[in-house]
Amino acid sequence: MKSHPKNQIYFENPKIETSNAILEELESFADAIENQTTPIVSLENGTKALEVANMIIDSYSS
C-alpha cells in the first residue's frame, strides 16, 4: 500500500493596525468641511449606519 503525502496549508497572520473607525470618520468629516473635500462616509451611508445602530439598540431594549 502506497502512502500519500498529506496536504498542508500554510498561512501567515496579517499585521493589523489598531484604529478607531469612528474617530477616523469624524476627522474625515472635519477635514471635508475645512478643505471643501468629500468625506470618507457619505451622508447616505452614514444615515444607513445610524439606522442599523438604532435597530441593534432597539433589539436589546425589547
Z-matrix of the N, CA and C atoms (Angstrom, degrees):
N
C 1 1.435
C 2 1.537 1 108.86
N 3 1.331 2 116.62 1 128.38
C 4 1.459 3 120.64 2 179.45
C 5 1.525 4 109.96 3 -86.02
N 6 1.312 5 115.07 4 140.77
C 7 1.466 6 117.62 5 175.00
C 8 1.523 7 108.67 6 -93.98
N 9 1.292 8 115.15 7 140.91
C 10 1.462 9 120.86 8 179.96
C 11 1.519 10 108.46 9 -99.29
N 12 1.328 11 116.71 10 141.00
C 13 1.479 12 117.92 11 177.93
C 14 1.528 13 110.20 12 -65.49
N 15 1.302 14 115.11 13 143.93
C 16 1.460 15 119.87 14 179.17
C 17 1.525 16 109.45 15 -79.03
N 18 1.318 17 115.24 16 140.42
C 19 1.460 18 119.88 17 175.13
C 20 1.517 19 108.92 18 -74.81
N 21 1.291 20 115.29 19 141.08
C 22 1.458 21 120.14 20 178.39
C 23 1.517 22 109.25 21 -124.15
N 24 1.304 23 113.95 22 145.87
C 25 1.460 24 120.32 23 177.25
C 26 1.521 25 107.28 24 -114.53
N 27 1.295 26 115.41 25 126.00
C 28 1.459 27 121.10 26 177.83
C 29 1.523 28 108.14 27 -109.74
N 30 1.296 29 116.04 28 136.79
C 31 1.454 30 119.05 29 177.52
C 32 1.513 31 109.40 30 -146.49
N 33 1.300 32 114.13 31 157.41
C 34 1.454 33 121.29 32 176.74
C 35 1.520 34 108.18 33 -118.92
N 36 1.300 35 116.29 34 144.65
C 37 1.456 36 120.07 35 174.31
C 38 1.521 37 108.05 36 -81.58
N 39 1.330 38 116.91 37 122.04
C 40 1.467 39 118.33 38 179.78
C 41 1.523 40 110.77 39 -69.65
N 42 1.310 41 115.26 40 150.06
C 43 1.455 42 119.76 41 176.35
C 44 1.522 43 108.12 42 -77.31
N 45 1.315 44 115.96 43 123.45
C 46 1.458 45 121.27 44 -178.81
C 47 1.521 46 108.42 45 -112.73
N 48 1.308 47 115.22 46 121.91
C 49 1.455 48 119.77 47 179.38
C 50 1.522 49 109.39 48 -88.14
N 51 1.314 50 115.44 49 136.44
C 52 1.455 51 121.15 50 177.90
C 53 1.523 52 109.18 51 -69.80
N 54 1.319 53 115.83 52 134.12
C 55 1.461 54 119.46 53 177.90
C 56 1.522 55 109.21 54 -147.29
N 57 1.311 56 114.99 55 165.14
C 58 1.454 57 122.30 56 177.48
C 59 1.529 58 106.44 57 -118.91
N 60 1.324 59 116.48 58 99.82
C 61 1.467 60 121.31 59 -173.99
C 62 1.523 61 112.44 60 -60.27
N 63 1.325 62 116.93 61 -39.49
C 64 1.465 63 119.49 62 -178.84
C 65 1.522 64 110.46 63 -65.89
N 66 1.333 65 116.69 64 -43.21
C 67 1.465 66 120.31 65 178.05
C 68 1.529 67 110.69 66 -62.52
N 69 1.336 68 117.02 67 -41.70
C 70 1.463 69 120.39 68 178.82
C 71 1.528 70 111.31 69 -62.41
N 72 1.340 71 116.72 70 -39.89
C 73 1.458 72 120.11 71 178.16
C 74 1.528 73 111.13 72 -65.92
N 75 1.337 74 116.69 73 -41.77
C 76 1.470 75 120.11 74 178.92
C 77 1.520 76 111.30 75 -64.84
N 78 1.334 77 116.56 76 -40.99
C 79 1.463 78 119.97 77 177.96
C 80 1.527 79 110.87 78 -65.15
N 81 1.330 80 116.78 79 -38.49
C 82 1.456 81 120.93 80 177.30
C 83 1.526 82 110.48 81 -64.25
N 84 1.328 83 116.00 82 -40.39
C 85 1.460 84 120.87 83 179.29
C 86 1.527 85 110.64 84 -64.28
N 87 1.344 86 116.58 85 -45.72
C 88 1.462 87 120.25 86 178.90
C 89 1.525 88 110.44 87 -63.24
N 90 1.325 89 116.99 88 -40.62
C 91 1.463 90 121.37 89 178.78
C 92 1.526 91 110.51 90 -64.12
N 93 1.331 92 116.74 91 -38.53
C 94 1.461 93 120.77 92 179.04
C 95 1.524 94 111.03 93 -63.68
N 96 1.327 95 116.21 94 -38.62
C 97 1.467 96 119.83 95 178.57
C 98 1.522 97 110.20 96 -67.97
N 99 1.335 98 115.97 97 -46.99
C 100 1.476 99 120.08 98 -177.15
C 101 1.522 100 112.44 99 -65.85
N 102 1.340 101 117.07 100 -38.73
C 103 1.469 102 121.01 101 -172.96
C 104 1.522 103 113.98 102 -109.13
N 105 1.332 104 115.70 103 7.25
C 106 1.469 105 121.49 104 -179.77
C 107 1.532 106 111.27 105 51.47
N 108 1.348 107 114.98 106 50.99
C 109 1.452 108 121.63 107 177.54
C 110 1.530 109 108.78 108 -117.46
N 111 1.302 110 116.31 109 176.44
C 112 1.462 111 121.59 110 -179.53
C 113 1.528 112 109.65 111 -87.94
N 114 1.335 113 118.06 112 127.87
C 115 1.469 114 119.81 113 177.98
C 116 1.530 115 111.20 114 -70.46
N 117 1.331 116 116.54 115 162.35
C 118 1.463 117 121.72 116 179.93
C 119 1.528 118 110.41 117 -60.15
N 120 1.323 119 116.71 118 -43.93
C 121 1.462 120 121.83 119 -177.31
C 122 1.524 121 108.87 120 -104.39
N 123 1.339 122 115.64 121 126.06
C 124 1.461 123 119.75 122 179.37
C 125 1.524 124 110.19 123 -74.17
N 126 1.313 125 116.28 124 163.81
C 127 1.461 126 121.50 125 176.91
C 128 1.532 127 110.11 126 -58.57
N 129 1.332 128 116.24 127 -42.20
C 130 1.468 129 120.40 128 -179.48
C 131 1.537 130 111.08 129 -62.97
N 132 1.323 131 117.42 130 -47.40
C 133 1.462 132 120.20 131 -179.59
C 134 1.523 133 112.11 132 -68.09
N 135 1.323 134 117.01 133 -36.49
C 136 1.454 135 120.51 134 176.61
C 137 1.517 136 111.84 135 -63.81
N 138 1.341 137 115.81 136 -40.43
C 139 1.465 138 121.09 137 178.10
C 140 1.528 139 110.69 138 -64.93
N 141 1.330 140 116.78 139 -42.61
C 142 1.464 141 120.45 140 178.66
C 143 1.529 142 110.71 141 -63.43
N 144 1.325 143 117.06 142 -41.98
C 145 1.465 144 120.89 143 179.63
C 146 1.525 145 110.53 144 -63.01
N 147 1.325 146 116.40 145 -40.30
C 148 1.464 147 120.83 146 178.34
C 149 1.529 148 110.83 147 -65.37
N 150 1.326 149 117.05 148 -40.48
C 151 1.464 150 120.66 149 177.44
C 152 1.534 151 110.80 150 -61.58
N 153 1.331 152 117.10 151 -43.51
C 154 1.465 153 120.75 152 178.72
C 155 1.527 154 110.21 153 -64.03
N 156 1.332 155 116.92 154 -44.00
C 157 1.470 156 120.57 155 179.11
C 158 1.524 157 110.73 156 -60.01
N 159 1.329 158 116.80 157 -42.09
C 160 1.467 159 120.38 158 178.39
C 161 1.529 160 111.87 159 -65.78
N 162 1.336 161 117.44 160 -37.42
C 163 1.463 162 120.17 161 176.51
C 164 1.523 163 111.15 162 -64.04
N 165 1.320 164 116.95 163 -38.44
C 166 1.463 165 120.76 164 177.72
C 167 1.518 166 110.32 165 -65.18
N 168 1.317 167 116.49 166 -45.54
C 169 1.475 168 120.45 167 178.83
C 170 1.524 169 110.21 168 -61.77
N 171 1.338 170 116.70 169 -44.51
C 172 1.471 171 120.90 170 179.38
C 173 1.530 172 111.72 171 -61.60
N 174 1.335 173 116.59 172 -37.33
C 175 1.471 174 119.32 173 -177.75
C 176 1.537 175 111.02 174 -68.52
N 177 1.315 176 118.18 175 -28.65
C 178 1.463 177 121.40 176 176.99
C 179 1.520 178 111.65 177 -81.65
N 180 1.325 179 116.77 178 -23.15
C 181 1.456 180 121.23 179 -179.69
C 182 1.527 181 112.05 180 -78.97
N 183 1.322 182 116.73 181 -22.18
C 184 1.478 183 120.99 182 -176.02
C 185 1.508 184 112.27 183 -76.00
